Amino acid sequence: MTIYAIVLNEPDETAWRQVRSEWPDRHYIVTDRLAFIAPKEVILTEDIAETLGMDDERNVTGVVIEVASYSGFNKPGLWEWARKFS
């Protein structure tokens, strides 16, 4: 299962609503600028960015990154979520 990181330059509640709608039980929002998703199907980073409005129309600024591996220190809930979809 592939995990993607979504990093916004500025908080955008509309983008997070879209995350909750598109991937209702497959997302983990860490802060108002960082979230992770684990779509059931293979999806391109460009498609995720477009879904969130990272385009000329909505002008949401940020980046979508496919996560190859992870390490660090964070809330236990994040690690539980990541193990569930890794």
C-alpha positions in Angstrom: 0.0 0.0 0.0 1.4 3.4 -0.9 1.3 6.3 1.5 1.5 9.9 0.3 2.4 13.0 2.3 0.5 16.2 1.6 2.4 19.4 2.7 0.6 22.7 2.3 2.4 26.1 2.3 -0.6 27.7 4.1 -3.5 26.1 5.9 -6.5 25.4 3.6 -9.6 23.9 5.2 -11.1 23.3 1.8 -8.2 21.0 0.8 -8.6 19.1 4.1 -12.4 18.7 3.5 -11.5 17.2 0.2 -9.1 14.8 1.8 -11.8 13.7 4.3 -14.3 13.3 1.5 -12.0 11.4 -1.0 -10.2 9.2 1.5 -12.6 9.1 4.5 -11.0 6.2 6.4 -7.6 6.4 4.8 -6.2 9.7 5.9 -4.3 11.1 8.9 -4.2 14.9 9.3 -1.2 15.8 11.5 -1.3 19.6 11.5 -3.1 22.3 9.5 -0.3 22.0 6.9 0.5 18.3 6.9 -1.5 15.1 6.2 -1.0 11.6 5.0 -3.3 9.5 2.8 -3.2 5.8 1.8 -5.5 5.4 -1.2 -6.8 1.9 -2.0 -5.8 2.2 -5.6 -2.6 3.3 -7.3 -2.8 7.0 -7.9 -0.4 9.7 -9.3 0.8 12.5 -7.1 -0.4 14.9 -9.8 -4.0 13.5 -9.4 -3.9 14.0 -5.7 -2.6 17.6 -6.1 -5.3 18.3 -8.6 -8.0 16.9 -6.3 -6.8 19.2 -3.6 -6.8 22.3 -5.8 -3.1 22.7 -6.3 -3.6 24.3 -9.7 -4.1 27.7 -11.4 -7.8 27.7 -10.5 -7.8 27.3 -6.7 -4.2 28.2 -6.2 -3.6 25.9 -3.2 0.2 25.9 -2.8 2.0 22.8 -1.5 3.4 19.5 -2.5 2.4 15.8 -2.6 5.1 13.3 -2.0 5.0 9.5 -2.3 6.5 8.1 0.9 9.2 5.5 0.3 10.1 5.0 4.0 9.6 6.8 7.2 11.3 7.3 10.6 11.1 9.8 13.4 9.3 10.7 16.6 5.6 11.7 16.6 2.2 10.9 18.1 1.5 7.2 18.6 -1.6 7.5 16.5 0.4 8.4 13.4 2.6 5.3 13.8 -0.4 3.1 14.3 -2.0 4.6 11.2 1.2 4.2 9.1 1.6 0.6 10.1 -2.0 -0.2 9.2 -1.4 0.9 5.6 2.3 0.0 5.1 
